[in-house]
Amino acid sequence: MKTILVTVIILATSAAGAYAADAKAGQAAYEKACKSCHGTDGTANPGIAKMMKVEMRDLQSPEVQALGAGDIKKAIVDGKGKMKPVTSVAGPAADDVAAYVKTLKK
């Protein structure tokens, strides 16, 4: 019984690790899908913000950094305010981008 339990725990841990978000992969996806509006380092593109008549949050800000990765992923997948859903970033890629955004902390 102990052997079965240990095996199940090892498999579950391995599976969880396989699905962990990858900030490096997230950076590549961010650069393709997000950089034009949110800038290379997470600071908003003032031209886009002016055109859309919105105030974009700095992704490095304490307010954004206080969000959980799930909240950031929700904004990517569902959109937020005038930001439409980013359809080119879905599934695990959205997790990866959320993980990358968390690395932008000041």
C-alpha positions, 0 to 999 in steps of 0.5 A, a space after each residue: 500500500 505504501 508503495 502505491 501511495 508513494 508512486 501516486 504522489 511522485 506521479 502527481 508531483 511530476 505532472 504538476 511540474 510538467 504544467 508549471 508556467 514558464 516565464 521564459 516562454 511567456 516572454 516570447 509570447 509577450 513580445 509577439 502579442 503584448 509588447 506593442 501596447 504594454 511596451 518591452 518592460 511593461 510600461 504602457 505605450 503612450 501612443 496606444 493609450 492616447 489613441 484608445 483614450 485609456 490609462 494603461 497600468 504599468 505592468 511593473 506597478 505594485 497594483 499589477 504585481 499584487 494580482 495573482 497569476 490567475 487574475 493576470 491570465 483572466 485579463 489576457 484571456 477574457 480582456 479587461 476594460 477596453 483591452 480585448 481578449 488576446 486570442 493568440 495567447 491561450 491555454 498554457 501560453 496565457 499561464 506563461 505570459 502571466 508568469 512573465 508579467 510577474 517577473 516585471 516587478 520593479 
